[in-house]
Every structure is written in C-alpha cells, then in structure tokens.
C-alpha cells in the first residue's frame, strides 16, 4: 500500500506528563508515522499491555514526553522504509517489539519484527511475544534451570509468571508459586506450580524450607520487587540466584553487596532486550517460543481485550494485580 493512500492521522493514546491513569490521553488526530530506514509501517490489529507500560506512565522509568506507550503489537505491514527492510513486504502478517504501540499504526523496527507463523493467531502472537520471551530467557540465561531444581516463582498467574510455570514444568523443575489470592491457587497449579502459597499468609519461608529440606531454592524469579526482595534473598539456597526482573511493588532499595557472601548468592537484574540484542538471538528464542505454542500447546492466556479508548481501565486493572494472563487492546 502506498503511503500516499494511508490516512494522514490516526487514533492513539499519548501521554504528555507522568502520573496516574488520568494522563492516558486518547486522541483521534495523531499523525500517522512515516517509516524511516530500518522500519516497517504496521497497521496494528492487536496491541499488548505490559506492566512495564505503567512504569513509563508513572515516571518510575524515565522517558521523553510526549510519548505513545506500548512495547508490542501484531498486525499487517502496509509500507516499507527506504532501506534496511530486506525480507519483508507489504501484506505480511507480523508481530513486533519496540515502542509506540498504543496506536492504529506504528513504525516498527524491522530488526525486532517477525512474521507470525502459520497456525498461530495474531492475538496469540501478540500476547506471547514479550512475556513469553522474557520467561524463556530468564530460565535459560538469567539462571539456567535444570531438571529437578526447586525454584520459586512470584506472581505465578501473572503474565510472565504463567509462562515461567509452564516452561519450568516442561524442563522438569519443581515450582513453588506465589499468588495474591485464594482464587488464583488452582490456576497456578494448572499452569505447572507444584506448590502454591497465597501471599500475605507468611508461609513462603516455611514452605520453601519444607520442600527443599532446609537448603533453599536454586532460583527465585521475582517480578514484584521492593516488598519481596529481602525475602527472596532469605529463601534462595547456597550458590543460588535471585532474578529480580520487575518492580510491581516499587523499585528494590539499595542493599549492601556483602549480604550475598553468606550463601554465595548471585543477584541478576536482567533486561529482555540484552538477551535478544542480535537478530540471531531474537530469532533463536522466538522460534522456541512459537514451537512451545504450536507443538507443546502452551496456554496463551488472554485475560481481556479492551477497546483502545478504554486503555485507562486496562491500566487500572493490571495495577490492581487481580488479572490473570495477558491484557490486550483493540485499535
């Protein structure tokens, strides 16, 4: 499709300042982007919401404003940049990772765009790409989990947590999962957690001790942050790893590095993008994710799809920590 036949304006959600959900401004007259070198113009059919979006909205993670939030979407390529887009053509069904996703159109980076494989829907591809890749790289790179390992996954029914439970079960690991309420216990077990503990009951330390014979877990995958980090250091075993990959309760406070020497513990604070920096790394892990979806029939859990104009409600819901699975937007 020629860029001349595309609309000059589009619907999208822009924020001009940091704050609560009130700063999410749904607009109908944003300029349709023009793809530059290395970019593909994608008409988004489904857009992903991630907890990290709230960090950019609130200012926990600084970013220039005004800004269109959104780190992923799936849709159709409708125009190509002048160079650096080899292998793509107009009409391709794709899923991409980048920025500026809360909009009808995005100039997506070709280097982080993939064709959606046959047999996988755009909705599932979008719901899986960022959270699924995060989970795979956490258990392969942040801490290489082996069959038989006992591990602790916090927020086990959340977006990344649900993928972690399924992947860990497939690897033969034993997972202790935490959830925010009794209503999430059975879902966590269905996804692969052998033992599930409701947060707030003060039983996590006791359960870890019982299941590991007092030795502690080999790894903790902690996406909660501030309120759970000290406990994660407490329950991890000798020579184990605390993988702190999120800040749902706020950023982890500074701590004395000497605390790690008591058990020779390692702490990792990874970013997905440094594990998929090269195209080779990106395709390697994406191929594995799509294989798990198509061959192993992993469950891509979609909590709800919201109209783009209702993005404020979606942010409120994800911050409530009452959702299970992926939140999507429909432009």
N, C-alpha and C positions, 0 to 999 in steps of 0.2 A: 504494500500500500504506500503510495507516495505521501510524503509528509505534507504535501500541499492539500491532500484530501482529508487530513486529520483535523479535528476541531482545534481551534486556537486556545480554547480554555477547557478546564476540566473541573470535576468535583474532587475535593480532597480535604484533609484535616491538617491544619497548620497551627503551630504554637509560636507565639511571639515573645513569651516570657515563661519562666519556670513557675510551677505552682501545682495546685490540685487539678481535679478533672475539669474545673471551670476554664482552664486555659486551652482546652482542646477546641479549636475553632473550625467548625465545618464550613467550608467555602464552596461556592459553585463557580467561581471565576478565576481560579488559579491558572497560570499559563501552562499549557501543555509543553513538556520539555522537548528539546531537540537533541537527539543522540549525538554525542561527540565521538571522537576516536576511541575505540575500545568499548563502546556502549551499544546496547540494543534498546529500542523503544518497545516496551511491553505494555499491551493493554491487559491490565490485571483483572482476572476473573475471581480471584480469591486472595485474601491478604491475611497474613499471620499476625497474631498478637503474642508478644513475649514479655515476661516480667521486666526484662531489661528496658523495655519501652518506658516503663514508669520511672526508671532511674533517670533517663534523659528528660522526661517531663518535669520531674521534681528538682532536677539540678544535682542529684547525687553524682551523676556522671556529667561533667560539663560538656557542652556542645554549642556551636554557634546558633543563634536565633536571628530571624525566624527559621523554623525547621518543620519539615514534614517527617513525622516519626514513621517507624515500620522498618523491619530488618529483612523481610522476606515476602514473596508473593509468587503466585503462579498465574500464567496467562498465555497470551499469544504475541509473538514477535510481529510488530506492524511496521517497523522501519529499522534500518541499519545505520550505524555510524559510518563515517567515510573510510575508516581503516580499523584494523585490529579486531575484526569480527568474523574471521575465517571459520567456516564450519556451520554457520547459522544462515538461515534465510527467512524471509517473511512467511508467516503462516506456521512457523514452528511452535509447538506447544512446549512451554518451558517452565521451569521453576528457578528462581534466582534468590541470592542473598546479597544484601547491600544496605542501602538506606532509602528513605523517601517512599516507603511502601504504602502509606495511608492515602492512596490516590488512585484515580482511574488509570493513569499512565505513569510509568516510571522509566527513566533512562537507566537501565540496569547494567552493571559491569559484565561484559561478556566473559571475563575470566571466572566469574562466580555464578554463571548461568549454565543450567543443564537441561537437556531435553528430557521431558517426562517419559519414562519407558512405557511401552505398550502394557496394558493391564493394570496400570496404576492411574487413579484419577488425579485431576489437578488438585482437588481438595485434600486428598491424602498426601500428595507430594508436598504441598504447602505446609500441611500440619506436621509433617515429619522432618523436613529438611534441617532446620536449625536445631530443634530439640533432639532429634534422633542422632545427628552428627555429634552434638555435644556429648550425649551419653556414650556413643561408641568411642570417641577419642578419650573420654575420661577413663574408661576401663582398659584401654589399650596403651595410652601414653601417660596420662597423669599418674596412674598407678596400674600396672599390668596385673590384672586379676587372674588367678589360676583356679582351676577346678579344685574344689574342696575348701577354698578360702571362706572364712566368715567375714562378711562386710556389713556395714551399717549405712543405710540409705535414708536420709531425712526427707520428709515430704514425699513419701513413696508413691502417692497417687497424683502428684503434680506432673507438669509437662515433661520435664527431664526425668523426674523420679520414676514415672511409669515406664519410660524406655529403659532406664537402668535396671529395674526389676526384671523385665523381660530378657534383657541381654545377659544379665548375671545368671539367671536360671539356665539359659542356653549354654553358658560357659561351665555349668556345673558348680557354681559357687553357692554358698548358703547366705541368704539375705535376711537381715533384721531390718524391718522398715518402720519408720515412724509416720503417724498421720495425725491430723488435727482434731479428729472427732471419731466417735464410735461408728458413725455412718460410713466411714471410709475404710474400715478394717477389712471387710470382705473383698472390696475392690483391690486393695493392696495384695491380699493373698492370691486373688485370681491372676494378678499380673506377675506373681512369682516370689513374693516375700514369704519366707517360711514362718517367720515370727513377726507379729505386728504389735507395736506399742503405741498407745494414744498419748500424744504429748500432754504435759501438764499433770500426769499422774505420778511423776517422779520415779518411774520404773526402768528407764532406759539403762542406767548403770547396772542395775540388778540383773536385768535380762542378758546383757552382754556378758556379765561375769558368769552367769549360769551356763550359757551356751558355749562359751569359749574356755571353760574350765579355769577362769580367772586370768587367762592370758591376754584378753583383749582382742578386738577385731584387727584384721590385716589392713583394712582401709575404712575410712569414713568419707562418704560423699555428702558434703554439707553445702546445700544451697540456701540455707537460712541465714547464716552469718552471725551477727552480733550476739544474739541471745543463746546460741548453741555452741560457739567456737570453743569455749573453755571445756565444756562437757566432751566435745569431740576429742580434745587433747587427752582428757581423762580416760576415755574408753578405748582409745586406739592402743594396740599392743606394741611390744618391743619391735623396733625396726619397721613399724607400720607407717602409714601415710594418712594425713588429714588433707583431703582435697576440698578446699573451700572455693566453690565456684559461683556463689551468688550471695546477695545481700537482702533477702526478703525481709529481714528484721532490722536492717541497717548494716553499715559497714563494720567490719571487725575492728575492735580497738587495737592500738599498738600494744605489743607484748614483748617481753624480754626473750631474746632468742635462746638464752641459756635454759629456758624451760624445756627445750627439746632434748637436751642431753640426758635427762633422767631415763628415757627409754630409747634414745637414738631415733627419735621420731622425725619424719620428714613432713613438711608442710608445702603444699602446692597451691598456687592461686592462678590457674590456667585461664587462657582465653582461647576459645574455639578457633579463632582466625589464625593463631600462630601454629595450630596443628594442621590447618588446610591452606597454608600460605601459598604453596605452589599448586599449579593445576594438577600435577601428578598426585599430590596428597589429597586434593579435593576429590578427584575422580575415584581414587582408591577407596576412600571412606564412603563416598556417595554410592558407589557400586555395591559395597557391603550393606549399606542401609536399604537400598532397593531390593537386594537379594533377601534380606530378612523379611521385608514386606511381602514380596511375591512368592518366595519359596517356603519360608518358615511361617508365613501367615501371622506375623506380628500384628498386634492390635494397634491400629492408629486411632486413638481415642479423640473424638471431636466433641468437646463439651457443648458448644453452641456456635452458630454463625449469626452475627449481628449485622444489620444494615450499617454501612459506613457512617451514616449520620448519627448512629447510636453508639459511637465509639466511647463516649464518656461513661455510659453504663457498663460497657465491656471492661474499661479500666477499673471501675468501681468493683466489679465482680472479681476480677483477677486479684485485686489487692485485698479482698475480703478473705482470700485463701479458702473459700468454700467451693471452688470449682474443681472438677476432676477432668483432666485432659486438655485439649487444645481449644483456644478461643480463636475464631476466625471472623473476618469482616468481608462483607459482600459490597463491592462498589456500586 
